[in-house]
């Protein structure tokens, strides 16, 4: 793929596609762990589904075999 094929410009996008792109970006912002899924029906995005996972570190104590940190 050439560099010109990789280039992306929003200048030529219709307003509806720009709005969709903004929604996808909004869904991705602040997401540390998780997924963003686009559902497509008849060639059109009909749903953006965002699932966020919250990972927390579990500290272990000496009584359960780990060291406390």
Buried (B, 14 or more C-beta within 10 A) or exposed (E): EEEEEEEEEEEEEEEEEEEBEEBBEEBEEEEEEEEBEEEEEEEEEEEBEEEEEEEEEEEEEEEEEEEEE
